[in-house]
């Protein structure tokens, strides 16, 4: 969207008769203002399959933990919705919520209690979660990708290592297994499901109708269920983080019974 704004501005500067229209494409669902982006529901559906596999693996092992890393660089929408949909998840970690490992109310204490109660646990983590607590070298702190964003370290690999070190330290003579599943591109490199296919058709029709009506510099998308034309600049500036004060995050807390990760 930011790129579309620059193209739109240059077209206006050159006074060209070219229309610019955007559509909300990101599986992370982090485009602001609109109801949702296309590809998101397909991603959640595929994420459920990864969670189901992790649950089977964890349940089949002694003190087994199924660890699933899902896409979500700055927002945890996929992890949140997949957690609510699967109902097999014991803890969901997203970028919008800080967490810690050691001590009272920490992740390790919670997982230890779950293993004691059920013999297994399933942990879902969005790729952007926990980046502030993963140790980094000085060069890694300054590293940026092609878009200028900080390069994220692999929270899934780090968590797997920390879980194994924790169990070896606390229970050196007991069996323990972490089954790590990273389905990253299997989630987005698939055919769209029926809901997203329908949504894409409606977005395409809305975009073309807007262009043929003489509009330009807009994004086509639904707001509260009504298809609208929104200025490109507004969408490019807007974010769509998970509202942790919203009822959906409360549902996650209710379904998982996970801690609030407030240090006591």
Protein Blocks (a to p, Z undefined) as FASTA:
>chain_A
ZZmmmmmmmmmmnopacddddddddfklpaghilbdchjlmmmmmmmmmmmmmmmmmmmp
ghiacddddehfkbcklmmmmmmmnopafbdcdfklccdfedehiaklmmmmmmmmnopa
cddddfkgoklmgccdfklmmpccfkopacdddfklmmmmmmmmmmmmmmmmbccddddd
dfklmmmmcccdfklmmmmmmmmmmmmmmmmnopahiacddeehiacdddfklmmmpccd
ddfkbmklmmmmmmnopaehiaZZ
